[in-house]
Amino acid sequence: MPDIETKPWQDRVYDLLKGVGVRHFSYVPDAGHKRLIELCTADPEVADVPLTVESEGIAFAAGVHLGGGRAVLLMQGSGAGNCMNMLSLIENGRFPFLTLVTMRGDFGEANRWQMTMGAAVQKTLEAVGVRVLRAETEADVVPVVDAAIKMAFGAEIAVAVLLSQRVLGAKEFVTGDGELLMGLGSLATIGARLPKNLSILVVDNGIYGSTGDQATHTGFGIDLTVVAQGCGIPNTMLVTKKDQVAEASKLLHQADTPCFIVLKVHGGPPGKFKLNQHAEECKLEFRRALLGKR
Ligand SMILES: Cc1ncc(C[n+]2csc(CCOP(=O)(O)OP(=O)(O)O)c2C)c(N)n1
C-alpha cells in the first residue's frame, strides 16, 4: 500500500471527495482536471457526467442535492463566465454547491486569450454569491479542498476552489468540436434566419484533444448533422470516408443556403499549423480581406 502522502494531490482530493460521500462528478474538461476526470470515469461507484457547458453542472448539482446526494463540478476558470445566470439557482434556493476550478490567465500565463476571464473569475463568482478559496501551491490543495467541503456541505453554501496555474503549470492549446457543443443553440439561431452565405465545417475528432483526450458528446454517438437538420439547416453532410471529401467540398462552395458539414477525423496530436492567437491582428486581417480596409 503506498503511503497516502506519496499519492499525487489529485488522487488525495478524489479520496477526500469520495470520503464525504460525493458520488456525482460533472465536468467540462480541462488539462488541469485530467487526472480527477480519469479517476471518476474509471470508478464504478460514482456517476460521471460530461457537460457541454459549465452551467449545466450547476443545475445538475442542485438536482443531486434534491435527491439526497453530493456533487462536485470540475471546470476551468474560463467556464465561470458561463455560470453566472445559473448560479442564481444556487443562491436563491440556498443549495450547497462545490466547484473545483482550474485557473488559466493567472500565474505565468502566456496566452492572452485567457487573461480577461482569468482576471475576472474570483470577482464574478463572488458577485453572484459564491465563496472563493484559492490554492496557490501544491501543498495548499488538499487542506483548501477539505475546508471547502466543510463549508459547502456543512454550512450549505456555494464554494469555489481556484487551483492556481502555479499548481498546474502554464499550458498552450489549439482547439477545434467541443467548441460547437458548447454553443449548440447557435444552430437554432442560424436555422431561424438561414443566412445564404454561411457554411460551417466541424472538424470532429470525438475528443477534447487539448485537455487530455476525454470523449466529447460526439464521441458518445451524438450526431451533430441530425441536430443541425432539426434546427432547419437544409444542407448537411456527415463525412466519414476520404472519398466523400470532394462531394463535401462542392457542397461547401455551392450551397446557397447554410451548409453544415461534420468531418470525422481521428484523434492525435495537432499538426504543425500554428494558430494565430492575436485577436486584434485576426480582426484586422479578416476586415482587410473582406472589405479591403481596417
Ligand atoms: C469556457 C471554457 N471551458 C473549458 C475550456 C477548456 N478547454 C480548452 S480546449 C478544450 C477542448 C476543445 O475541444 P475541441 O473543440 O473538440 O478541440 P480539440 O481539443 O479536440 O482539438 C476545452 C474544453 C475552455 N477553454 N473554455
The ligand as a Gaussian input file, in Angstrom:
#p B3LYP/6-31G(d) Opt

LIG

1 1
 C      -15.432000      28.010000     -21.302000
 C      -14.304000      27.023000     -21.385000
 N      -14.430000      25.818000     -20.760000
 C      -13.434000      24.910000     -20.834000
 C      -12.310000      25.197000     -21.517000
 C      -11.159000      24.204000     -21.545000
 N      -10.867000      23.746000     -22.890000
 C       -9.784000      24.174000     -23.571000
 S       -9.619000      23.430000     -25.028000
 C      -10.988000      22.498000     -24.771000
 C      -11.380000      21.416000     -25.712000
 C      -11.799000      21.869000     -27.046000
 O      -12.211000      20.709000     -27.681000
 P      -12.452000      20.657000     -29.209000
 O      -13.149000      21.914000     -29.639000
 O      -13.132000      19.366000     -29.506000
 O      -10.987000      20.666000     -29.840000
 P       -9.775000      19.643000     -29.726000
 O       -9.110000      19.979000     -28.418000
 O      -10.300000      18.239000     -29.755000
 O       -8.929000      19.982000     -30.901000
 C      -11.585000      22.786000     -23.546000
 C      -12.822000      22.137000     -23.006000
 C      -12.211000      26.454000     -22.170000
 N      -11.150000      26.824000     -22.885000
 N      -13.212000      27.341000     -22.067000

